[in-house]
Amino acid sequence: MVPCLHSVAGMTRHTLRHHRILLTVSALLVSASLTAQTRIEPRRNSFSPGQDVQLGREAAAQVRQQLPMLNDRATENLVERIGARLVAAVPPRFRQPAFRYSFDVVNQRGINAFALPGGPMFLNRGMLQAARTDDEVAGVMAHELSHVVLRHGTLQAAKAQKFQLGAIAGQVLGSIVGGRTGQVIAQGSQFGLGTYFLKYSREYEREADLLGAQIMARAGYDPRQMANMFRTIQRQEGGNGPEWLSDHPDPGNRYTAINREAASLRVNGSADTGPAFETVRTRLAQMPPAPATRRGN
């Protein structure tokens, strides 16, 4: 029996209404997922963005003089490609038009990377070789990029300036390159003053983990791979020691926190670099061994 037009129209209205309900529920679920991510706000900073750039440029010049650069074009192309994608994914409220981003590879085998105010970033060859995927490389870079856009370097320098701990550019460089305690401890013997700075550094590290995971997802990388990279660091370098006496949270704790944040995020497409990552890993393995270095940031 052929249904009447009235019945067909009723079925169509019912179907459309059902579809609208499903779409509404789906939109609410997506919205809830996106709003569940941790909200990170920029902090008040007594330095201007232009001063970030100046300090970063000065410190980067010292880094390039003091550390051995890899100077391998294929490797630099890879990290620049990943870096550019991450920079493009920085949330609008953190973007600074004055910042100038650069990505250099240091020929040292420690699993390390650090970023300077205003945009310069340095990655150790050892970090690239320890990573199993380009998403893990992106995780380290997103974390360091977050330090830059959150302006942690000059925020820390402003604290140092209050305690008259020396030249600001040197302070920024020392706190980043100088190992676990950095120049804040090296320039003074007051244990209480040192732990004051270490406390804030741990807070900055957690912020960079969370914002870095968010930037990764926006750029098309799996933020869980940042957590996996911290587990690799813990396995290969024995962790960071007791969390209460370190400027970095314990890698195991970071693994849990990053995965919790990743569960609230939606990855925007895929940023797979294809064979480029494996090609670079093969090139690095065929080069003479890199010198050792202790891990700083």
ROGU-241962 format. One record per residue (C-alpha): residue number from 1; x negated, y, z negated. Coordinates in Angstrom, 3 decimals. Example, Ala and Ser with C-alpha at 12.3 -4.5 7.8 and 13.67 -1.06 7.14 Angstrom:
residues 2
  nr        u        v        w
   1  -12.300   -4.500   -7.800
   2  -13.670   -1.060   -7.140
***
This chain:
residues 297
  nr        u        v        w
   1    0.000    0.000    0.000
   2   -1.368    3.429    0.918
   3   -1.384    5.862   -2.033
   4    0.591    9.078   -1.613
   5   -1.210   12.395   -1.143
   6   -0.129   13.508   -4.606
   7   -1.823   10.472   -6.166
   8   -4.977   11.018   -4.110
   9   -5.076   14.673   -5.121
  10   -4.608   13.683   -8.771
  11   -7.419   11.170   -8.538
  12   -9.653   13.786   -6.884
  13   -8.947   16.333   -9.612
  14   -9.613   13.689  -12.252
  15  -12.898   12.704  -10.566
  16  -14.027   16.320  -10.235
  17  -13.151   17.006  -13.848
  18  -15.093   13.914  -14.906
  19  -18.101   15.027  -12.863
  20  -17.942   18.511  -14.360
  21  -17.921   17.024  -17.851
  22  -20.935   14.858  -17.028
  23  -22.800   17.834  -15.558
  24  -22.007   19.952  -18.598
  25  -23.184   17.242  -20.988
  26  -26.349   16.741  -18.928
  27  -27.063   20.474  -18.932
  28  -26.578   20.632  -22.693
  29  -28.901   17.671  -23.213
  30  -31.586   19.245  -21.017
  31  -31.152   22.575  -22.772
  32  -31.390   20.923  -26.180
  33  -34.538   19.099  -25.089
  34  -36.180   22.266  -23.840
  35  -35.265   24.375  -26.868
  36  -36.527   21.666  -29.230
  37  -40.129   22.521  -28.392
  38  -42.086   24.458  -30.999
  39  -41.784   28.220  -30.614
  40  -45.183   29.911  -30.773
  41  -45.366   33.680  -30.948
  42  -48.318   35.954  -30.109
  43  -50.034   37.352  -33.195
  44  -50.822   41.006  -33.746
  45  -54.388   41.654  -32.622
  46  -56.471   44.740  -33.382
  47  -58.487   44.176  -30.200
  48  -57.144   45.172  -26.791
  49  -56.934   42.615  -23.949
  50  -59.694   44.592  -22.227
  51  -61.922   44.065  -25.256
  52  -61.212   40.324  -25.060
  53  -62.480   40.404  -21.480
  54  -65.601   42.386  -22.417
  55  -66.479   40.124  -25.348
  56  -65.878   36.991  -23.283
  57  -68.037   38.269  -20.441
  58  -70.913   39.049  -22.820
  59  -70.672   35.704  -24.602
  60  -70.346   33.791  -21.301
  61  -73.568   35.374  -20.054
  62  -75.314   34.057  -23.169
  63  -73.821   30.603  -22.694
  64  -75.069   30.401  -19.112
  65  -78.548   31.349  -20.313
  66  -78.653   28.973  -23.275
  67  -76.881   25.887  -21.930
  68  -77.773   23.791  -18.846
  69  -75.157   24.240  -16.116
  70  -74.340   21.215  -13.951
  71  -74.030   23.218  -10.705
  72  -72.226   20.467   -8.797
  73  -69.708   21.881   -6.345
  74  -67.417   18.839   -6.189
  75  -67.106   18.731   -9.980
  76  -66.526   22.464  -10.200
  77  -63.854   22.264   -7.494
  78  -61.984   19.661   -9.543
  79  -61.973   21.625  -12.794
  80  -61.140   24.863  -10.969
  81  -58.187   23.167   -9.293
  82  -56.882   21.855  -12.618
  83  -57.596   25.179  -14.307
  84  -55.746   27.218  -11.695
  85  -52.677   25.012  -12.040
  86  -52.695   25.376  -15.817
  87  -53.156   29.152  -15.674
  88  -50.172   29.426  -13.335
  89  -48.094   27.541  -15.930
  90  -48.845   29.877  -18.853
  91  -45.525   31.160  -20.272
  92  -44.856   34.776  -19.220
  93  -45.006   36.182  -22.769
  94  -48.648   35.070  -23.063
  95  -49.903   36.267  -19.686
  96  -52.568   38.980  -19.632
  97  -53.193   40.576  -16.211
  98  -56.610   41.791  -17.380
  99  -57.903   38.281  -18.114
 100  -60.305   36.690  -15.637
 101  -60.433   32.912  -15.767
 102  -63.470   30.863  -14.780
 103  -64.324   27.187  -15.224
 104  -67.922   25.961  -15.511
 105  -69.357   22.510  -16.234
 106  -72.231   22.130  -18.707
 107  -74.703   19.305  -18.113
 108  -74.480   17.787  -21.601
 109  -73.089   14.446  -22.641
 110  -71.162   15.483  -25.767
 111  -67.369   15.303  -25.470
 112  -66.818   19.030  -25.720
 113  -65.180   22.028  -24.120
 114  -64.740   25.613  -25.272
 115  -63.198   28.827  -24.021
 116  -64.164   32.446  -24.604
 117  -61.951   35.525  -24.989
 118  -60.607   36.864  -21.725
 119  -60.859   33.640  -19.723
 120  -64.297   31.934  -19.328
 121  -64.102   28.197  -20.005
 122  -66.918   25.660  -20.254
 123  -66.510   21.878  -20.092
 124  -69.207   19.346  -20.865
 125  -70.036   16.708  -18.289
 126  -69.608   14.175  -21.093
 127  -65.981   15.152  -21.535
 128  -65.275   14.564  -17.845
 129  -66.963   11.163  -18.014
 130  -65.093   10.145  -21.169
 131  -61.694   11.034  -19.698
 132  -59.825    8.197  -18.030
 133  -57.430   10.359  -15.991
 134  -57.234   13.906  -14.692
 135  -54.297   14.384  -17.092
 136  -56.712   13.840  -19.989
 137  -59.049   16.456  -18.526
 138  -56.054   18.782  -18.148
 139  -55.193   18.138  -21.800
 140  -58.563   19.395  -23.014
 141  -58.419   22.362  -20.637
 142  -54.846   23.248  -21.633
 143  -55.897   23.237  -25.285
 144  -58.814   25.572  -24.571
 145  -56.699   27.776  -22.300
 146  -54.249   28.143  -25.171
 147  -57.041   29.518  -27.366
 148  -57.572   32.179  -24.696
 149  -53.948   33.208  -24.150
 150  -53.244   33.169  -27.899
 151  -56.363   35.357  -28.264
 152  -57.783   33.265  -31.084
 153  -61.361   34.373  -30.424
 154  -60.762   38.046  -31.159
 155  -58.298   37.259  -33.952
 156  -61.085   35.300  -35.638
 157  -63.580   38.048  -34.850
 158  -61.300   40.614  -36.476
 159  -61.392   38.581  -39.687
 160  -65.172   38.377  -39.459
 161  -65.382   42.137  -38.973
 162  -63.496   42.686  -42.244
 163  -66.225   40.758  -44.054
 164  -69.029   42.490  -42.123
 165  -70.481   39.295  -40.694
 166  -72.491   40.835  -37.890
 167  -72.094   41.641  -34.212
 168  -68.686   40.656  -32.878
 169  -69.862   39.151  -29.577
 170  -72.395   37.021  -31.413
 171  -69.764   36.044  -33.948
 172  -67.367   34.887  -31.240
 173  -70.095   32.909  -29.516
 174  -71.376   31.416  -32.755
 175  -67.968   30.326  -33.955
 176  -67.322   28.552  -30.656
 177  -70.702   27.049  -29.828
 178  -72.238   26.697  -33.271
 179  -70.696   23.415  -34.325
 180  -68.150   22.466  -36.939
 181  -68.639   25.381  -39.338
 182  -69.783   27.927  -36.773
 183  -71.520   31.198  -37.459
 184  -69.013   32.189  -40.136
 185  -70.646   29.726  -42.527
 186  -74.161   30.214  -41.136
 187  -74.177   33.933  -41.940
 188  -73.082   33.604  -45.543
 189  -73.479   31.296  -48.520
 190  -70.107   32.022  -50.107
 191  -68.261   28.719  -49.954
 192  -64.901   30.354  -50.613
 193  -65.381   32.736  -47.710
 194  -66.267   29.831  -45.452
 195  -63.175   27.823  -46.313
 196  -61.056   30.939  -45.739
 197  -62.157   30.985  -42.116
 198  -61.920   27.235  -41.741
 199  -58.311   27.335  -42.905
 200  -57.324   29.803  -40.221
 201  -59.276   27.921  -37.600
 202  -57.290   24.778  -38.336
 203  -54.108   26.785  -37.886
 204  -55.340   28.088  -34.544
 205  -56.240   24.562  -33.459
 206  -52.724   23.322  -34.168
 207  -51.247   26.235  -32.222
 208  -53.511   25.453  -29.277
 209  -52.490   21.786  -29.388
 210  -48.785   22.622  -29.248
 211  -48.952   25.405  -26.661
 212  -51.414   23.323  -24.639
 213  -48.921   20.455  -24.510
 214  -46.218   22.869  -23.334
 215  -48.474   24.330  -20.626
 216  -49.369   20.822  -19.457
 217  -45.706   19.886  -19.021
 218  -44.979   23.128  -17.150
 219  -47.955   22.414  -14.855
 220  -46.888   18.830  -14.081
 221  -49.276   16.971  -16.403
 222  -48.263   14.422  -19.024
 223  -48.829   16.120  -22.419
 224  -49.237   12.732  -24.110
 225  -52.579   12.466  -22.347
 226  -53.913   15.299  -24.521
 227  -53.176   13.105  -27.527
 228  -54.901   10.167  -25.833
 229  -57.999   12.291  -25.275
 230  -58.171   13.147  -28.968
 231  -57.974    9.438  -29.727
 232  -60.890    8.910  -27.328
 233  -62.854   11.569  -29.209
 234  -62.059    9.871  -32.486
 235  -63.149    6.477  -31.138
 236  -66.360    7.624  -29.429
 237  -67.551   10.299  -31.852
 238  -66.218    9.063  -35.143
 239  -63.661   11.811  -35.747
 240  -64.311   15.164  -37.424
 241  -64.707   14.105  -41.028
 242  -62.338   15.204  -43.815
 243  -59.649   17.533  -42.476
 244  -59.808   19.903  -45.450
 245  -63.477   20.713  -44.687
 246  -63.291   21.057  -40.917
 247  -62.294   23.743  -38.448
 248  -60.458   21.057  -36.467
 249  -57.534   18.935  -37.642
 250  -58.283   15.235  -37.868
 251  -57.906   13.617  -34.398
 252  -55.511   10.998  -35.762
 253  -53.218   13.675  -37.157
 254  -53.422   15.607  -33.890
 255  -52.457   12.479  -31.938
 256  -49.217   12.195  -33.883
 257  -48.383   15.917  -33.745
 258  -49.014   16.229  -30.005
 259  -46.920   13.163  -29.192
 260  -44.107   14.566  -31.314
 261  -44.234   17.795  -29.328
 262  -44.491   15.915  -26.020
 263  -41.226   14.124  -26.797
 264  -39.431   17.493  -26.645
 265  -40.889   18.471  -23.263
 266  -39.932   17.769  -19.662
 267  -42.813   17.354  -17.217
 268  -42.387   19.577  -14.162
 269  -43.185   17.276  -11.224
 270  -46.593   15.665  -10.839
 271  -50.016   17.315  -10.674
 272  -52.029   14.217   -9.753
 273  -55.303   15.206   -8.055
 274  -55.444   11.904   -6.190
 275  -58.902   10.421   -5.503
 276  -60.741   13.646   -6.436
 277  -61.015   12.707  -10.113
 278  -62.451    9.231   -9.458
 279  -64.803   10.686   -6.848
 280  -66.189   13.119   -9.409
 281  -66.549   10.407  -12.051
 282  -68.520    8.301   -9.557
 283  -70.771   11.261   -8.710
 284  -71.443   11.980  -12.385
 285  -72.276    8.340  -13.096
 286  -74.873    8.378  -10.304
 287  -76.649   11.492  -11.643
 288  -79.548   11.346  -14.126
 289  -78.289   11.080  -17.736
 290  -77.218   14.356  -19.313
 291  -79.019   15.545  -22.466
 292  -77.327   15.105  -25.829
 293  -75.524   17.854  -27.667
 294  -73.447   17.998  -30.785
 295  -69.743   18.667  -30.388
 296  -68.603   22.143  -31.352
 297  -65.083   23.228  -30.447
***
